[in-house]
Amino acid sequence: MTSATDTISTNSGPALEAAPAFSNGEVGDFIALLKPRVMSLVVFTALVGMLVSQPAVNPILAAASLLMIAIGAGASGCLNMWWDADIDAVMSRTRTRPIPAGRITPDEALAFGLTLSIGSVLALGLIANWLAAALLAGTIAFYVVVYSMGLKRWTDQNIVIGGLAGALPPVVADAAVSGSVGMPSLVLCALIFLWTPPHFWALALVKSGDYAKAGVPMMPNVRGPDATRTQILAYTLVLVPFGLLPVWLGFGGLVYAVVSALSGLGMVALAVQVYRIRAGDEAARTAMQLFGFSVLYLFLLFAALLAEHGLGLFHAVPGLA
């Protein structure tokens, strides 16, 4: 495989060096820098992390903390786009992002991201507590420095290790409302962590050409598509049983147990299909089906917990009460 240094610079935005000091970016462009779809997932998982840990949450504290966690996540996305502007410029699915498209300058994105990062951490510390603020700061630093600046261009395990950043919001939220970190939020963090590789590698199977062109060492480009399919199946076979752990620990009830079991069967079935079908348009179609369903799978698990703990639908599983 072509190495990252053969294709792109190891610094951010080499193709944008001649960009003007100021852009004509609109409000929508700055919002796009925050990766709003990722932010919405962060808010959702953080909310569930709060409710499973502290059912009687102060609504004002919860809302303010969620806002700061969302802003911190958006700041991470902005700084990621600033650093990866050179990669984004050569990948078909990212070349229209605000920086490579020239609507926002790299310096503007850097200043915007740093301001939001520092502001969200300080505000969360003042609103909630400094443990939550420290965890949020660590999450931002891990995503930007460890993942974006290090792992992404260095190892095919980038998604595996870097996935920790996306898994931490329930833990940050737990700390914000309780002042400590409990087992339920740690289990939710581990669940997202295990979910991330099969989710992203399914997409990487289809977009491997883009990643190769950009010099990003994703699993299909380094170890090949067959090895990636094996890894997807292996992670899925660990993820789905782990998804039932909240039931055994007592914070997942009957609704969660049914949703987790049924959606888990769907994940396994699609992972098996991805493992079996290895060529042609059908292989790409099956991989994208797994990619799409994995989003639904995670949403359903967290939605079930939200319904149980937020709407009072919790009923213990018979025999485990």
C-alpha positions as MATLAB code, in Angstrom:
seq = 'MTSATDTISTNSGPALEAAPAFSNGEVGDFIALLKPRVMSLVVFTALVGMLVSQPAVNPILAAASLLMIAIGAGASGCLNMWWDADIDAVMSRTRTRPIPAGRITPDEALAFGLTLSIGSVLALGLIANWLAAALLAGTIAFYVVVYSMGLKRWTDQNIVIGGLAGALPPVVADAAVSGSVGMPSLVLCALIFLWTPPHFWALALVKSGDYAKAGVPMMPNVRGPDATRTQILAYTLVLVPFGLLPVWLGFGGLVYAVVSALSGLGMVALAVQVYRIRAGDEAARTAMQLFGFSVLYLFLLFAALLAEHGLGLFHAVPGLA';
ca = [
       0.000    0.000    0.000;
       1.147    3.552   -0.640;
       2.267    5.062    2.625;
       0.696    8.194    4.046;
       3.898   10.148    3.573;
       4.050    9.179   -0.099;
       0.625   10.605   -0.809;
       0.055   13.421    1.646;
       1.937   15.641    4.000;
       1.953   14.682    7.656;
       0.892   18.250    8.464;
      -2.555   19.703    7.998;
      -3.691   21.173    4.702;
      -0.668   21.180    2.348;
      -2.989   21.804   -0.577;
      -4.379   24.867    1.209;
      -1.163   26.736    1.951;
      -2.099   29.615   -0.347;
      -5.522   30.077    1.227;
      -6.464   33.665    2.100;
      -6.286   34.871    5.695;
     -10.076   35.244    5.844;
     -12.828   33.391    4.055;
     -16.386   34.143    3.074;
     -17.728   31.245    5.094;
     -21.348   31.351    6.189;
     -22.836   30.249    9.479;
     -23.755   26.897    7.945;
     -20.107   26.263    7.073;
     -19.005   26.769   10.672;
     -21.805   24.479   11.831;
     -20.614   21.845    9.329;
     -17.160   21.992   10.937;
     -18.753   20.704   14.139;
     -19.968   17.477   12.478;
     -23.575   17.929   13.696;
     -24.569   14.315   13.031;
     -21.753   13.101   15.265;
     -22.736   15.721   17.841;
     -26.297   14.406   17.907;
     -25.040   10.876   18.611;
     -22.781   12.209   21.366;
     -25.675   14.042   23.020;
     -27.884   10.956   22.772;
     -25.360    8.551   24.307;
     -24.385   11.102   26.962;
     -28.026   11.565   27.953;
     -28.440    7.822   28.394;
     -25.207    7.723   30.395;
     -26.710   10.283   32.755;
     -30.033    8.519   33.191;
     -28.679    5.031   33.865;
     -26.391    6.463   36.528;
     -28.604    9.132   38.106;
     -32.329    8.667   37.393;
     -33.252   11.820   39.361;
     -31.078   14.266   37.432;
     -31.413   18.016   37.926;
     -32.801   19.035   34.508;
     -30.933   22.345   34.398;
     -27.625   20.720   35.294;
     -28.277   17.926   32.815;
     -29.179   20.283   29.956;
     -26.224   22.595   30.564;
     -23.815   19.672   30.867;
     -25.131   18.066   27.687;
     -24.691   21.364   25.858;
     -21.054   21.624   26.945;
     -20.401   17.982   26.025;
     -21.958   18.624   22.601;
     -19.835   21.732   22.073;
     -16.729   19.821   23.129;
     -17.568   17.079   20.635;
     -18.123   19.680   17.936;
     -14.793   21.296   18.763;
     -13.108   17.910   18.346;
     -14.712   17.515   14.925;
     -13.615   21.011   13.918;
      -9.995   20.426   14.942;
     -10.079   17.047   13.199;
     -11.195   18.747    9.972;
      -8.460   21.369   10.392;
      -5.757   18.717   10.723;
      -7.165   16.413    8.047;
      -7.828   19.097    5.432;
      -5.183   17.595    3.122;
      -6.770   14.137    3.391;
     -10.280   15.503    2.959;
      -9.255   17.321   -0.223;
      -8.477   14.061   -2.054;
     -11.317   11.874   -0.783;
     -14.567   11.953   -2.726;
     -16.825   11.819    0.330;
     -15.043   14.671    2.140;
     -13.721   17.026   -0.546;
     -16.786   19.291   -0.252;
     -16.188   19.961    3.448;
     -15.742   23.667    4.279;
     -11.926   23.747    4.484;
     -10.923   21.768    1.353;
     -13.719   23.500   -0.571;
     -12.194   26.860    0.389;
     -15.209   28.223    2.266;
     -13.344   28.296    5.595;
      -9.607   28.889    5.998;
      -7.493   26.512    8.116;
      -6.595   29.325   10.525;
     -10.261   30.154   11.064;
     -11.081   26.507   11.739;
      -8.169   26.184   14.178;
      -9.192   29.303   16.098;
     -12.844   28.230   16.131;
     -12.021   24.725   17.349;
      -9.608   25.850   20.073;
     -12.041   28.481   21.349;
     -14.872   25.985   21.604;
     -12.608   23.353   23.195;
     -11.325   25.628   25.948;
     -14.708   27.248   26.478;
     -16.636   23.969   26.764;
     -14.152   22.459   29.233;
     -14.072   25.531   31.467;
     -17.843   25.922   31.349;
     -18.444   22.254   32.221;
     -16.075   22.566   35.165;
     -17.924   25.606   36.469;
     -21.401   24.231   35.765;
     -20.874   20.645   36.935;
     -17.486   19.656   38.362;
     -13.844   19.466   37.394;
     -13.777   15.678   37.059;
     -16.261   15.938   34.202;
     -14.283   18.848   32.740;
     -11.045   16.851   32.904;
     -12.695   13.888   31.196;
     -14.061   16.167   28.457;
     -10.621   17.734   27.969;
      -9.081   14.266   27.788;
     -11.660   13.164   25.233;
     -10.959   16.158   23.003;
      -7.189   15.702   23.320;
      -7.420   11.981   22.614;
      -9.489   12.492   19.462;
      -7.429   15.351   18.076;
      -3.881   14.495   19.174;
      -3.815   10.728   19.656;
      -6.242    9.708   16.900;
      -6.196   12.478   14.268;
      -2.537   13.494   14.500;
      -1.131   10.080   15.350;
      -3.062    6.869   14.867;
      -5.056    7.763   11.751;
      -1.996    8.089    9.510;
       0.154    5.509   11.272;
      -1.672    2.237   11.943;
      -4.559    0.155   10.677;
      -5.701   -0.024   14.306;
      -6.563    3.680   14.135;
     -10.303    3.083   14.425;
      -9.931    0.488   17.193;
      -7.861    2.649   19.540;
      -9.235    5.982   18.383;
     -12.765    4.732   18.961;
     -12.276    5.374   22.673;
     -12.829    9.095   22.086;
     -16.271    8.482   20.639;
     -17.106    6.038   23.418;
     -16.415    8.377   26.357;
     -19.451   10.763   26.307;
     -21.566    8.542   28.622;
     -18.686    8.554   31.138;
     -18.275   12.348   30.911;
     -22.032   12.777   31.382;
     -22.070   10.413   34.353;
     -19.292   12.398   36.022;
     -21.119   15.671   35.303;
     -24.265   14.687   37.219;
     -22.804   12.386   39.878;
     -19.273   13.639   40.475;
     -17.922   10.124   39.917;
     -17.817    7.366   37.304;
     -19.978    4.282   37.818;
     -20.135    0.848   36.246;
     -23.168    1.527   33.991;
     -21.481    4.379   32.117;
     -18.266    2.365   31.790;
     -20.242   -0.519   30.265;
     -21.887    1.871   27.793;
     -18.448    3.243   26.930;
     -17.151   -0.285   26.282;
     -20.224   -1.070   24.188;
     -19.580    1.889   21.867;
     -15.878    1.009   21.795;
     -16.617   -2.543   20.578;
     -19.227   -1.284   18.105;
     -16.892    1.172   16.371;
     -14.589   -1.231   14.429;
     -17.276   -3.302   12.646;
     -19.229   -0.105   11.965;
     -16.353    1.793   10.325;
     -14.640   -1.182    8.701;
     -17.869   -2.005    6.851;
     -17.684    1.465    5.299;
     -13.927    1.132    4.740;
     -14.509   -1.984    2.629;
     -16.515    0.129    0.201;
     -14.360    3.281    0.419;
     -10.967    1.550    0.409;
     -10.023    3.265   -2.855;
     -10.557    6.674   -1.288;
      -8.486    5.761    1.753;
      -5.710    4.356   -0.442;
      -5.628    7.549   -2.502;
      -5.353    9.617    0.661;
      -2.709    7.341    2.179;
      -4.790    6.465    5.241;
      -3.855    2.974    6.497;
      -7.327    1.545    7.005;
      -7.717   -2.170    7.623;
      -8.800   -3.163    4.057;
      -5.827   -1.327    2.538;
      -3.235   -2.763    4.909;
      -4.402   -6.316    5.618;
      -6.781   -6.810    2.713;
     -10.569   -7.065    2.442;
     -10.729  -10.735    3.471;
      -8.888  -10.114    6.737;
     -11.144   -7.107    7.332;
     -14.238   -9.255    6.894;
     -12.865  -11.707    9.441;
     -12.208   -8.879   11.890;
     -15.721   -7.486   11.367;
     -17.268  -10.856   12.145;
     -15.017  -11.410   15.168;
     -15.813   -8.021   16.683;
     -19.521   -8.505   16.028;
     -19.494  -11.882   17.770;
     -17.973  -10.179   20.827;
     -20.156   -7.067   20.610;
     -23.555   -8.748   20.528;
     -23.180  -10.844   23.728;
     -21.572   -7.850   25.422;
     -24.649   -5.871   24.473;
     -26.640   -8.015   26.893;
     -24.357   -7.201   29.833;
     -26.589   -4.335   31.084;
     -29.305   -6.952   31.689;
     -27.018   -9.072   33.874;
     -25.792   -5.998   35.743;
     -29.337   -4.917   36.489;
     -29.600   -1.607   34.644;
     -31.070   -3.094   31.481;
     -34.609   -4.414   31.804;
     -36.965   -6.568   29.780;
     -37.408   -4.026   26.984;
     -33.663   -3.657   26.626;
     -33.123   -7.427   26.702;
     -35.576   -8.017   23.842;
     -34.254   -5.131   21.743;
     -30.623   -6.106   22.320;
     -31.224   -9.775   21.484;
     -33.242   -9.167   18.307;
     -31.099   -6.366   16.913;
     -27.978   -8.346   17.852;
     -29.197  -11.232   15.712;
     -29.527   -8.785   12.836;
     -25.951   -7.567   13.369;
     -24.594  -11.107   13.380;
     -26.602  -12.086   10.289;
     -25.274   -9.115    8.317;
     -21.707   -9.649    9.549;
     -21.914  -13.258    8.344;
     -23.151  -12.028    4.972;
     -20.268   -9.572    4.725;
     -17.880  -12.426    5.578;
     -19.387  -14.746    2.946;
     -19.964  -12.369    0.017;
     -16.585  -11.118   -1.107;
     -16.891   -9.895   -4.696;
     -18.967   -7.736   -6.968;
     -21.655   -5.167   -6.342;
     -23.393   -7.478   -3.904;
     -20.349   -7.419   -1.601;
     -20.364   -3.614   -1.538;
     -24.123   -3.534   -1.031;
     -23.952   -5.969    1.888;
     -21.135   -3.999    3.537;
     -23.181   -0.797    3.293;
     -26.186   -2.606    4.730;
     -24.100   -3.597    7.746;
     -22.781   -0.044    8.048;
     -26.313    1.360    8.042;
     -27.777   -1.287   10.327;
     -24.964   -0.865   12.847;
     -26.102    2.733   13.376;
     -29.649    1.487   13.967;
     -28.369   -1.221   16.308;
     -26.570    1.230   18.572;
     -29.501    3.642   18.479;
     -31.973    0.912   19.456;
     -29.885   -0.213   22.421;
     -29.541    3.291   23.809;
     -33.156    4.152   22.988;
     -34.310    1.101   24.962;
     -32.297    2.238   27.975;
     -33.649    5.751   27.556;
     -37.217    4.433   27.507;
     -36.620    2.303   30.591;
     -34.841    4.910   32.693;
     -36.325    8.106   31.290;
     -39.926    7.034   30.719;
     -40.329    4.600   33.582;
     -40.624    1.475   31.420;
     -38.065   -0.557   33.361;
     -39.157   -4.097   34.211;
     -36.577   -6.564   35.462;
     -35.989   -9.666   33.384;
     -37.695  -12.650   35.073;
     -35.160  -14.782   36.915;
     -32.650  -11.913   37.227;
     -34.612   -9.713   39.606;
];
